[in-house]
């Protein structure tokens, strides 16, 4: 929401400086995103008059002008078609920076003729899109005057971020009301005198009381649709609104000034009366943006006897829009249901200034006044004569009451504010307290008649206020959040009991372990585009009203966000990227706590001893997964390595992993604790990543909870006897997973064998086709006494027998 300082002072009588106003806006919850002074970048441009215009000797489309900008004539080469002797425009001398061209002017030779500056167009000064010719000013514009001073561009533009609940601040007057309540001035009265028209009002009605409960209208005949006044054009231009014509500018001005969207129809283009109704399925309308929209039966439209002319509350139709030759108009001031507007806009993917206001909730009690103000402006600027007013339907203006106890301000807001001051704040914001309806009507004697809780009437423009807690919020933000004292919670006697949940403790252990292993923590968006979510199982949770199409789906995995962050880091020169994130992934059944890891770039840098740089592989991912699971308390010695299931097989994000270079770590065949491996090349291409990338996802909610063991660690009790190691080389089919062999070997004698691991895999000479040699080391730990040779041989026989059941034979 943008407005100029002078525009604000049309509603607020104040002597406050710009800095104080900006500070106050942020303090009361209207965050200022920026303040611009458009005249600063145009300070070097002055009003210049073309004294003469002669053809360029070397170019048919160029002219050689003599321009006076207050310091005597200068020669300028110009290619604008409207350049001519006597024209008054905007001149930039050498040294001036032209923002629309991103160039600094200097003396130049154009086709052999010296040029000292340029005459500028609207686009070149970033004041609009017009580039058909140079700016033409009135003949009496003072030559030599700085153009920003003449055009009123020295007025600061304030840009405020309006939260969805503050529909009343979608107009300049609503912002002025808040500042007046804060004590920064006095809100000026709003004059809205009904226009006493002649004859009957226009033929309008509403057949859709749900979507459009109220449809008010008035016609004006004999108008002249020329340019709007300079003061209106300047204000609209300053905030980025392009002036179009007087009638269109009036509706835009009232919308921004008062938060009341309107629409003006050319009566000559209408057939019969206008009706607000539901669209017929398949009906189409060409909107003012030139696009054709296909409607359905849930959408509210404004139509005449033959066709649709308006997507109700969002955008008017191109066919019935006003033009320079328009002489008779119908001014529409309707109230549209916010929920209907929001759903229609989402379906059509159509946004507009009107939609942003109607879906928040426009003041339903401001129809008569809004129509009167707009019609008065039409008569004042465009002339003509008005008809009577037609009021079809009834807006929802039933009074809403809240019973408010002033003690709630301290109980809920932590701020002690005198009841009298609370009442004055509510009154200045438009609320009524008991029989007191305005700040001017307040008196201590009248206030004293309100005993106990107060009956507070909510103003029609505050749709967001629903209960006593909302009134506390209004009082606290006007007094100032920074006025709330910092009060520590009372400390209970004794030692505090732990408050962290088991899930929080698990996440802490995993986070510390990941950081200890040299991974960098990242925080990425929980929202993705549908294309990014597709390889990871698609988005089960889709936002009905996303900020953009790129943030439409709740992430089914943490890997897409980490991949996007990895791509950004690699493009900025990072040689190694090791990222992790702990967050939620959103599956159809629930949201799941997850730890994601991405390894990309060089695992090992090149060096004179190491040789070439080495990248990450699936075993690096597996090592990270096992280490993090161990830190999280998972029983890693009991885990099985099993393949990743594809999406067709019911696997989670199976299509994102590279087949044959990925796997899962499971506790039993069904409980998956982690997925790891290399990401599929198609996924990397989608994220604009080159080379191999490894990834890990730990499913934290699948890890069995640790048993409570207090804060004491178990005593360190090393074995009294030395362990015994034995190596076995097995010949196994290449299809046999090494994990299956290791598990079989380790289970051959559970009392004696404490661990088993693969330390070598060999294929080639001496190994028949279709087989591989897998060398396994086992560790045997004696307890009461050392092993005898017979006992060791018995264990070895058990190991060989267990391996044989897996199809392995001892290699000679």
C-alpha positions in Angstrom: 0.0 0.0 0.0 1.7 3.2 -1.2 0.7 6.8 -0.6 2.4 10.2 -0.5 2.9 12.3 2.6 0.7 15.1 1.2 -2.0 12.6 0.4 -1.9 11.3 4.0 -2.3 14.9 5.3 -5.5 15.3 3.3 -7.0 13.1 6.0 -4.7 13.8 9.0 -4.1 17.2 10.5 -0.6 16.9 11.8 2.7 18.7 12.1 4.7 15.5 12.5 7.8 15.0 10.5 8.2 12.2 8.0 10.6 10.3 10.3 8.2 10.5 13.1 5.3 9.3 11.0 7.3 6.4 9.6 8.3 5.4 13.1 4.7 5.6 14.4 3.4 3.4 11.5 5.8 0.6 12.4 5.0 0.9 16.1 1.3 0.5 15.6 1.7 -2.6 13.4 1.7 -1.0 9.9 5.2 -2.0 8.9 6.9 0.5 6.6 8.7 -1.3 3.8 10.3 1.8 2.4 10.2 5.5 1.8 10.9 6.9 -1.7 11.5 10.4 -2.9 11.0 10.1 -6.7 12.2 13.6 -7.2 15.8 12.9 -6.0 16.8 10.8 -9.0 15.3 13.5 -11.3 16.8 16.5 -9.7 19.1 17.2 -12.6 16.2 17.5 -15.1 14.7 20.9 -15.9 11.9 22.3 -17.9 13.2 23.1 -21.4 11.6 24.9 -24.4 12.4 23.9 -28.0 13.3 27.2 -29.7 13.8 25.7 -33.2 13.8 22.3 -34.9 15.7 21.6 -38.1 16.2 18.4 -40.1 19.3 16.4 -39.3 21.7 16.7 -42.4 22.6 13.0 -42.2 19.5 11.2 -40.9 15.9 11.5 -42.0 14.3 10.5 -38.7 16.4 12.9 -36.5 16.1 16.6 -35.9 18.5 19.2 -34.6 16.9 21.2 -31.8 17.8 24.4 -30.1 16.7 24.0 -26.5 16.6 26.6 -23.7 16.5 25.2 -20.2 17.2 28.4 -18.4 20.9 28.8 -19.3 20.7 29.8 -22.9 20.2 27.7 -26.0 21.9 24.3 -26.4 22.0 22.1 -29.5 20.3 18.7 -29.1 19.8 15.9 -31.5 16.4 14.3 -31.0 14.5 11.4 -32.7 11.1 11.9 -31.1 8.3 12.2 -33.6 6.6 15.0 -31.7 9.6 17.2 -31.3 8.9 20.7 -32.8 9.6 24.3 -32.2 7.6 25.8 -29.3 7.3 22.5 -27.5 7.9 22.6 -23.7 9.3 19.4 -22.2 11.8 17.9 -19.8 15.5 18.4 -20.6 18.5 16.5 -19.3 21.8 18.2 -19.6 25.2 16.4 -19.9 26.0 14.8 -16.5 22.3 13.9 -15.8 21.6 10.2 -15.1 18.6 8.8 -17.0 17.1 6.0 -14.9 15.0 4.5 -17.6 18.1 4.0 -19.9 20.7 3.5 -17.1 23.0 5.9 -18.8 24.7 9.2 -17.8 24.4 11.8 -20.4 27.5 13.4 -22.0 28.3 15.6 -24.9 28.1 13.3 -28.0 28.4 13.4 -31.7 25.3 11.8 -33.4 25.8 11.3 -37.1 28.4 14.1 -37.2 26.3 16.6 -35.2 27.1 17.5 -31.6 24.3 16.9 -29.1 24.3 18.4 -25.6 21.8 16.3 -23.6 18.4 15.1 -24.5 14.6 15.7 -24.3 13.1 12.9 -22.3 10.0 10.6 -22.6 7.9 9.3 -19.7 9.5 5.9 -19.8 13.1 7.3 -19.8 12.3 9.1 -16.5 10.5 6.0 -15.1 7.3 7.9 -14.7 5.2 5.6 -16.9 5.3 3.4 -20.0 4.8 6.0 -22.7 7.7 6.1 -25.1 5.9 7.3 -28.3 7.4 10.7 -27.9 9.0 13.2 -25.5 7.0 14.7 -22.6 4.8 17.6 -23.6 4.1 20.2 -20.8 1.8 23.2 -20.9 3.1 26.2 -22.8 3.2 28.3 -19.5 5.4 25.8 -17.7 8.3 27.8 -16.2 11.4 27.2 -18.3 14.5 26.4 -16.2 12.5 25.1 -13.2 13.6 21.7 -11.8 11.1 19.3 -13.2 10.5 17.5 -9.8 9.5 20.8 -8.3 7.1 21.6 -11.1 5.6 18.0 -11.3 5.2 17.7 -7.5 7.6 14.8 -7.4 9.3 16.0 -4.2 6.4 14.5 -2.2 7.8 11.4 -0.3 6.1 8.1 -1.1 5.5 5.8 1.9 5.2 2.0 1.2 3.4 0.1 4.0 2.9 -3.7 4.3 -0.7 -4.3 5.1 -1.4 -7.6 6.9 -4.5 -9.6 5.7 -6.4 -8.7 8.9 -6.2 -4.9 8.4 -8.7 -4.4 5.6 -9.4 -0.9 7.0 -5.9 0.2 6.2 -6.2 -0.6 2.5 -7.1 3.0 2.1 -5.2 6.2 3.0 -8.0 7.3 5.4 -7.7 4.1 7.5 -4.0 4.6 8.0 -4.7 8.3 9.0 -7.2 7.0 11.5 -4.7 4.8 13.1 -2.1 7.6 13.3 -4.7 9.9 14.9 -5.4 7.3 17.5 -1.7 7.0 18.2 -1.7 10.7 19.0 0.0 12.0 15.8 -2.7 14.4 14.8 -6.4 14.8 14.3 -8.5 12.9 11.8 -10.2 15.3 9.5 -13.9 14.9 8.9 -14.9 13.1 5.7 -17.4 15.0 3.5 -19.7 12.7 1.7 -22.7 14.7 0.6 -25.2 12.7 -1.4 -25.7 13.9 -5.0 -29.3 15.0 -5.5 -29.9 13.4 -8.9 -32.8 13.9 -11.2 -35.2 11.1 -12.2 -35.1 7.4 -11.4 -31.9 5.5 -10.8 -30.5 3.0 -13.2 -32.0 -0.5 -13.7 -29.8 -2.7 -11.5 -30.5 -5.6 -9.3 -28.8 -8.5 -7.5 -29.9 -12.1 -8.1 -27.0 -13.5 -6.1 -27.5 -12.4 -2.4 -24.7 -14.7 -1.3 -22.0 -13.4 -3.6 -23.3 -9.8 -4.0 -25.7 -8.9 -1.2 -25.8 -5.2 -2.2 -25.6 -3.4 -5.6 -25.9 0.4 -5.5 -25.6 2.5 -8.7 -26.1 6.0 -10.1 -25.8 7.3 -13.7 -24.2 10.5 -15.0 -25.1 11.8 -18.4 -23.2 14.3 -20.6 -19.7 13.7 -19.2 -16.5 14.6 -20.9 -13.9 11.9 -20.3 -10.6 13.8 -20.7 -7.5 13.9 -18.5 -7.9 13.9 -14.8 -6.7 17.0 -12.8 -3.0 17.4 -12.3 -3.3 16.8 -8.5 -5.0 13.5 -9.1 -2.6 12.4 -11.8 0.4 13.4 -9.7 -0.7 11.3 -6.7 -1.6 8.3 -8.8 1.7 8.5 -10.7 3.7 8.9 -7.5 2.5 5.5 -6.2 2.9 3.7 -9.5 -0.6 3.9 -10.9 -0.7 5.0 -14.5 -3.3 7.7 -15.2 -5.6 6.6 -18.0 -8.6 8.9 -18.2 -10.6 11.0 -15.8 -13.3 8.4 -15.2 -10.9 5.5 -14.6 -8.6 7.7 -12.5 -11.5 8.7 -10.3 -12.3 5.0 -9.5 -8.7 4.2 -8.8 -8.3 7.3 -6.6 -11.3 6.6 -4.5 -10.2 2.9 -4.1 -6.8 3.9 -2.8 -7.9 7.0 -0.9 -10.9 5.3 1.0 -10.4 1.6 0.4 -13.6 1.5 -1.7 -13.4 -0.2 -5.1 -15.8 1.1 -7.7 -16.5 0.5 -11.4 -17.7 2.7 -14.2 -19.6 1.3 -17.2 -20.1 3.0 -20.6 -23.9 3.0 -20.8 -23.9 3.1 -24.6 -22.3 -0.4 -24.6 -24.9 -1.9 -22.3 -28.1 -3.7 -23.4 -30.8 -3.4 -20.8 -30.2 -3.2 -17.1 -27.4 -4.7 -15.0 -27.7 -7.7 -12.7 -25.4 -9.3 -10.2 -25.8 -13.1 -10.7 -24.0 -16.4 -10.8 -22.2 -17.1 -14.0 -23.3 -19.9 -16.2 -20.9 -22.7 -16.6 -18.6 -22.0 -19.6 -19.5 -18.3 -19.9 -16.6 -16.2 -21.0 -15.6 -12.6 -20.5 -12.7 -10.5 -21.9 -11.4 -8.6 -18.9 -9.7 -5.2 -18.9 -6.3 -6.8 -18.9 -7.2 -8.2 -22.4 -7.3 -11.8 -21.3 -10.4 -14.1 -21.8 -11.6 -16.0 -18.7 -13.9 -19.0 -18.6 -16.3 -18.9 -15.7 -18.2 -21.5 -13.7 -21.4 -21.5 -11.7 -19.8 -20.5 -8.4 -18.6 -17.1 -9.6 -20.4 -13.8 -9.3 -20.6 -11.6 -12.4 -22.3 -8.4 -13.4 -24.2 -8.8 -16.7 -26.7 -7.1 -18.9 -29.4 -8.7 -21.0 -26.9 -10.2 -23.5 -23.5 -10.9 -21.9 -21.2 -10.7 -18.9 -19.4 -7.4 -18.4 -17.6 -7.8 -15.0 -16.0 -10.5 -12.9 -17.8 -9.2 -9.8 -15.4 -7.5 -7.3 -12.2 -8.4 -9.2 -12.0 -6.9 -12.7 -14.3 -5.2 -15.2 -14.9 -6.3 -18.8 -13.1 -4.8 -21.8 -16.3 -4.4 -23.8 -18.2 -2.0 -21.5 -15.1 0.0 -20.3 -15.1 3.7 -20.7 -13.3 5.4 -23.6 -12.4 9.0 -24.5 -15.6 9.3 -26.4 -17.8 8.1 -23.5 -20.6 10.5 -22.6 -23.0 8.5 -20.4 -21.8 6.3 -17.5 -23.1 4.1 -14.8 -21.2 4.2 -11.5 -21.3 0.9 -9.6 -20.7 0.7 -5.9 -21.4 -2.9 -4.7 -20.5 -5.1 -1.8 -19.1 -8.6 -2.6 -18.7 -11.4 -0.1 -14.9 -11.8 0.8 -14.9 -15.6 0.6 -16.6 -15.7 -2.8 -14.1 -13.2 -4.1 -11.1 -15.1 -2.8 -12.3 -18.4 -4.3 -13.0 -16.9 -7.7 -9.6 -15.1 -7.8 -7.9 -18.4 -6.9 -9.7 -20.4 -9.6 -9.0 -17.8 -12.3 -5.5 -17.0 -11.1 -6.5 -13.3 -11.4 -5.3 -10.6 -9.0 -6.2 -7.0 -8.9 -6.3 -4.1 -6.5 -10.1 -4.5 -6.2 -9.7 -8.2 -5.3 -7.1 -7.5 -2.7 -9.6 -5.3 -0.9 -12.8 -7.2 -1.4 -11.3 -10.5 -0.2 -10.1 -8.8 3.0 -13.5 -7.2 3.5 -14.6 -3.7 2.3 -16.7 -1.6 4.7 -20.3 -2.7 4.0 -21.7 0.5 5.5 -19.8 2.7 3.1 -21.8 2.1 0.0 -23.9 5.3 0.0 -21.0 7.5 1.0 -18.6 5.8 -1.5 -21.1 6.3 -4.3 -21.7 9.9 -3.4 -18.0 10.8 -3.3 -17.3 9.1 -6.6 -20.3 10.6 -8.3 -19.4 14.1 -7.0 -15.9 13.7 -8.4 -17.3 12.7 -11.8 -19.6 15.8 -11.9 -16.8 18.0 -10.7 -14.1 16.8 -13.2 -16.2 15.5 -16.1 -19.4 17.5 -15.9 -22.8 16.1 -16.7 -25.9 15.5 -14.7 -26.7 12.7 -12.3 -29.7 10.5 -11.8 -31.2 9.2 -8.7 -29.6 6.3 -6.8 -30.7 2.7 -7.1 -30.1 0.5 -4.0 -30.5 -3.2 -4.8 -30.2 -5.6 -1.9 -28.9 -5.0 1.6 -25.3 -5.0 2.8 -24.5 -6.9 6.1 -24.4 -4.0 8.4 -25.9 -5.5 11.6 -24.2 -4.0 14.6 -21.7 -6.3 16.4 -21.3 -6.0 20.2 -18.4 -7.2 22.4 -18.5 -7.2 26.2 -15.1 -5.9 27.3 -13.6 -5.8 30.8 -10.8 -3.2 30.9 -8.9 -5.4 33.3 -8.2 -7.8 30.4 -5.6 -5.3 29.1 -3.3 -6.2 32.0 -4.3 -9.9 32.2 -3.9 -10.7 28.5 -1.6 -7.9 27.3 0.6 -7.5 30.3 0.2 -3.7 30.1 -1.6 -1.6 32.7 -3.5 1.2 31.0 -6.0 3.4 32.7 -9.6 2.6 31.8 -10.2 6.2 30.6 -7.3 6.0 28.2 -8.5 2.6 27.0 -11.9 4.1 26.2 -10.4 7.0 24.4 -8.2 4.7 22.2 -11.2 2.6 21.2 -13.2 5.7 20.4 -10.5 7.2 18.3 -10.3 3.9 16.3 -14.0 4.1 15.6 -15.4 1.8 18.3 -18.4 2.9 20.4 -18.1 2.4 24.2 -21.5 2.3 25.8 -23.4 5.4 24.8 -20.2 7.2 23.8 -19.8 7.1 20.0 -17.0 9.5 19.1 -13.9 10.9 20.9 -15.5 14.4 20.9 -18.5 12.9 22.8 -16.3 11.6 25.6 -16.6 13.1 29.0 -15.6 11.8 32.4 -19.1 12.1 33.7 -20.6 10.1 30.8 -17.8 7.5 31.1 -18.6 7.1 34.8 -22.1 5.9 33.9 -20.5 2.7 32.3 -20.1 0.3 35.2 -18.3 -3.0 35.1 -17.7 -4.5 31.7 -18.3 -2.2 28.7 -20.6 -2.9 25.8 -18.3 -2.1 22.8 -19.7 -1.7 19.3 -17.3 -2.8 16.6 -17.2 -0.4 13.6 -18.3 -1.8 10.3 -14.9 -1.5 8.7 -13.2 -3.7 11.3 -14.1 -7.2 10.1 -11.1 -8.6 11.9 -12.3 -7.7 15.4 -14.2 -10.6 17.0 -13.8 -10.6 20.7 -12.3 -9.0 23.8 -8.8 -10.3 23.0 -8.9 -8.3 19.8 -9.7 -5.1 21.7 -6.8 -5.7 24.0 -4.6 -6.0 20.9 -5.9 -2.7 19.6 -5.1 -0.9 22.9 -1.7 -2.5 23.3 -0.5 -1.7 19.8 -1.6 2.0 20.1 0.0 2.4 23.5 3.1 0.6 22.1 4.3 -2.9 22.3 7.6 -1.6 23.6 5.7 -0.3 26.6 4.9 -3.8 27.8 7.3 -4.5 30.7 9.6 -7.5 30.7 8.4 -9.6 33.6 10.2 -12.8 34.4 8.1 -15.9 35.2 8.1 -16.8 38.9 10.8 -19.3 39.7 9.5 -22.3 41.6 11.6 -23.6 44.5 13.9 -26.5 44.1 15.6 -27.9 41.0 13.7 -27.4 37.7 12.4 -30.6 36.1 13.3 -31.2 32.4 10.8 -29.8 30.0 12.1 -31.0 26.6 10.1 -33.8 25.1 11.7 -37.0 23.8 11.3 -35.7 20.2 13.1 -32.5 21.0 15.9 -34.4 22.7 16.2 -36.6 19.7 16.4 -33.6 17.3 19.1 -32.0 19.5 21.3 -35.1 19.5 20.9 -35.4 15.7 21.6 -31.7 15.2 24.8 -31.8 17.3 26.0 -34.9 15.7 25.5 -33.5 12.2 27.4 -30.3 13.1 30.2 -32.3 14.7 30.6 -34.3 11.5 31.3 -31.1 9.6 27.8 -30.6 8.0 26.5 -27.0 7.7 22.9 -26.5 8.9 20.4 -25.0 6.4 16.9 -23.7 6.8 14.8 -23.9 3.6 11.2 -23.2 2.6 8.5 -25.7 3.6 6.8 -24.9 0.3 7.8 -26.1 -3.2 6.5 -26.0 -6.7 4.6 -29.0 -8.0 7.5 -29.8 -10.4 10.1 -29.9 -7.5 7.8 -32.1 -5.4 7.0 -34.6 -8.2 10.2 -36.8 -8.0 9.8 -37.1 -4.3 6.4 -38.6 -4.3 4.4 -35.4 -5.1 2.7 -33.0 -2.8 -0.1 -34.4 -0.7 -0.7 -31.0 1.0 -1.4 -28.2 -1.6 -2.1 -24.6 -0.5 -5.4 -23.2 -1.6 -4.1 -19.7 -1.7 -0.3 -19.8 -2.4 1.9 -16.8 -2.5 3.1 -18.0 -5.9 3.0 -21.1 -8.0 6.6 -21.8 -6.9 5.4 -22.1 -3.3 2.3 -24.1 -3.8 3.0 -27.6 -2.3 4.1 -28.5 1.2 7.4 -30.4 0.8 7.1 -34.2 0.8 10.9 -34.4 1.5 13.7 -32.1 2.8 15.9 -32.9 -0.1 14.4 -30.5 -2.7 15.1 -27.5 -0.6 18.6 -28.7 0.2 19.3 -29.4 -3.5 18.2 -25.9 -4.4 20.5 -24.5 -1.7 23.3 -26.7 -3.0 22.9 -25.4 -6.5 23.1 -21.8 -5.3 26.3 -22.6 -3.4 28.0 -24.4 -6.2 27.2 -21.6 -8.7 28.9 -19.2 -6.3 32.1 -21.1 -6.3 31.8 -23.5 -3.4 34.0 -26.6 -4.0 32.4 -28.8 -1.4 28.8 -28.6 -0.1 27.8 -30.6 3.0 24.4 -29.4 4.1 21.8 -30.8 6.6 18.4 -29.6 7.8 16.0 -30.8 10.5 12.4 -30.1 9.8 9.1 -31.6 8.8 8.1 -33.4 5.6 4.4 -33.5 4.8 3.0 -36.8 3.9 -0.7 -37.7 3.2 -1.1 -39.2 6.6 0.8 -36.7 8.8 3.7 -34.4 9.0 6.9 -36.2 9.9 10.1 -35.0 11.7 13.0 -35.6 9.3 16.8 -35.0 9.0 18.0 -34.4 5.4 21.6 -34.4 4.2 23.1 -33.4 0.9 26.8 -34.1 -0.1 28.0 -32.5 -3.3 31.2 -31.3 -4.9 34.6 -32.7 -3.8 34.8 -35.0 -0.9 38.6 -34.8 -1.1 40.4 -31.9 -2.7 43.1 -32.6 -5.2 46.7 -32.6 -3.9 50.2 -33.7 -4.7 49.8 -36.8 -2.5 46.1 -37.5 -3.0 46.1 -36.9 -6.7 42.9 -35.9 -8.4 39.9 -34.6 -6.4 37.4 -37.3 -5.4 33.6 -36.8 -5.3 31.1 -38.3 -2.9 29.6 -41.7 -3.4 26.8 -43.8 -1.9 29.1 -45.2 0.8 29.7 -41.7 2.0 26.0 -41.2 2.3 25.7 -44.6 4.1 28.4 -43.6 6.5 26.6 -40.3 7.4 23.3 -42.1 7.8 24.8 -44.7 10.2 26.7 -42.1 12.2 23.7 -39.9 12.6 21.4 -42.8 13.5 23.9 -44.0 16.1 24.0 -40.5 17.6 20.2 -40.4 17.7 20.2 -43.7 19.6 19.1 -46.1 16.9 20.3 -49.7 17.2 22.7 -49.5 14.2 24.1 -53.0 14.8 20.7 -54.5 14.2 19.9 -52.6 11.0 19.4 -54.2 7.6 20.4 -52.6 4.3 17.6 -53.1 1.8 16.8 -51.6 -1.6 14.8 -48.4 -2.1 11.3 -49.2 -3.3 10.1 -47.3 -6.4 7.0 -45.1 -6.3 5.1 -47.9 -8.2 6.1 -50.3 -5.4 4.8 -47.9 -2.8 8.2 -46.5 -1.8 8.6 -43.0 -0.4 10.5 -40.7 -2.9 11.8 -43.9 -4.6 12.0 -42.3 -8.0 14.4 -39.6 -6.7 17.2 -42.1 -5.9 19.6 -43.7 -8.3 18.8 -47.4 -8.7 21.7 -49.6 -7.7 23.4 -46.7 -5.9 21.0 -46.2 -3.0 19.3 -48.2 -0.2 17.4 -48.0 3.0 18.4 -48.8 6.6 15.6 -50.8 8.2 14.8 -52.2 11.6 13.1 -55.3 10.4 11.6 -55.5 6.9 9.0 -52.7 7.3 10.4 -50.1 9.7 12.6 -47.8 7.5 14.8 -45.5 9.6 16.7 -43.9 6.7 17.2 -43.7 3.0 20.6 -43.0 1.5 22.5 -43.0 -1.8 23.0 -41.1 -5.0 20.3 -38.9 -6.4 18.9 -39.7 -9.8 20.4 -37.8 -12.7 17.0 -36.6 -13.8 16.4 -35.0 -10.4 19.8 -33.3 -10.5 19.0 -31.9 -14.0 15.8 -30.5 -12.7 17.7 -28.6 -10.1 20.4 -27.5 -12.5 23.1 -29.5 -10.8 26.1 -31.1 -12.6 28.0 -34.1 -11.3 27.1 -36.7 -8.7 25.2 -35.7 -5.5 24.7 -38.0 -2.5 21.8 -37.6 -0.1 20.4 -39.0 3.2 17.0 -38.8 4.8 16.6 -39.9 8.4 13.0 -40.5 9.5 13.3 -39.4 13.1 9.8 -40.5 14.1 10.7 -44.1 13.2 13.7 -44.3 15.5 12.7 -46.3 18.7 12.7 -44.1 21.8 15.6 -44.6 24.2 14.8 -46.0 27.6 15.1 -43.5 30.4 18.4 -44.1 32.1 18.8 -41.0 34.2 21.6 -38.6 33.7 24.4 -40.9 34.7 26.5 -42.7 32.0 27.2 -46.4 32.6 30.6 -47.1 34.1 33.3 -47.9 31.5 34.0 -51.6 31.8 36.5 -52.8 29.2 36.8 -56.5 28.7 39.5 -58.2 30.8 40.7 -60.5 28.0 42.1 -59.6 24.5 39.8 -60.0 21.5 40.5 -62.4 18.7 40.2 -61.5 15.0 39.7 -64.0 12.2 39.5 -63.3 8.5 37.4 -65.3 6.0 37.3 -64.9 2.2 34.0 -66.2 0.7 33.2 -66.8 -3.0 29.6 -65.5 -3.4 27.2 -64.8 -6.3 27.4 -61.2 -7.4 23.7 -60.9 -6.7 24.2 -61.5 -3.0 24.1 -58.4 -0.9 27.2 -58.1 1.4 24.9 -57.1 4.2 23.1 -60.5 4.1 26.5 -62.3 4.3 27.7 -60.2 7.2 24.5 -60.7 9.1 24.6 -64.5 8.6 28.2 -64.6 9.7 27.6 -62.5 12.8 24.7 -64.6 13.8 26.7 -67.9 13.6 27.7 -67.7 17.3 26.0 -64.8 19.1 27.8 -65.6 22.3 31.3 -65.4 20.9 31.1 -63.1 17.9 30.7 -59.4 18.8 31.1 -57.9 15.4 31.6 -58.6 11.7 32.5 -56.4 8.8 33.5 -56.6 5.1 37.1 -55.4 4.5 37.6 -56.4 0.9 35.7 -57.2 -2.3 37.5 -58.6 -5.3 36.5 -59.6 -8.8 38.8 -60.6 -11.7 41.5 -63.2 -12.2 40.8 -66.3 -10.2 37.2 -65.5 -9.6 34.7 -67.2 -11.9 32.2 -65.1 -13.8 29.0 -64.3 -11.9 30.8 -64.4 -8.6 32.8 -62.1 -6.3 35.2 -62.6 -3.4 34.1 -61.0 -0.2 36.5 -60.9 2.7 34.9 -60.7 6.2 36.6 -59.9 9.5 35.0 -61.2 12.7 35.9 -60.2 16.2 35.5 -62.8 19.0 35.5 -61.6 22.6 36.3 -64.1 25.4 34.8 -63.5 28.8 35.8 -65.8 31.6 38.9 -67.3 29.9 40.7 -67.3 26.6 39.5 -69.4 23.7 41.1 -72.7 23.0 42.1 -73.8 19.5 39.2 -76.2 19.4 36.7 -73.5 20.4 38.1 -71.2 17.7 37.8 -74.0 15.1 34.3 -74.7 16.2 33.3 -71.0 15.8 35.0 -71.0 12.3 33.0 -74.0 11.3 29.8 -72.3 12.3 30.8 -69.2 10.3 31.4 -71.2 7.2 28.2 -73.2 7.6 26.2 -70.0 8.1 27.7 -68.4 5.0 27.0 -71.5 3.0 23.3 -71.1 3.7 23.6 -67.7 1.9 25.2 -69.4 -1.2 28.7 -68.6 -0.2 31.7 -71.0 -0.1 35.0 -70.6 1.5 37.6 -69.4 -1.1 40.7 -71.6 -1.4 
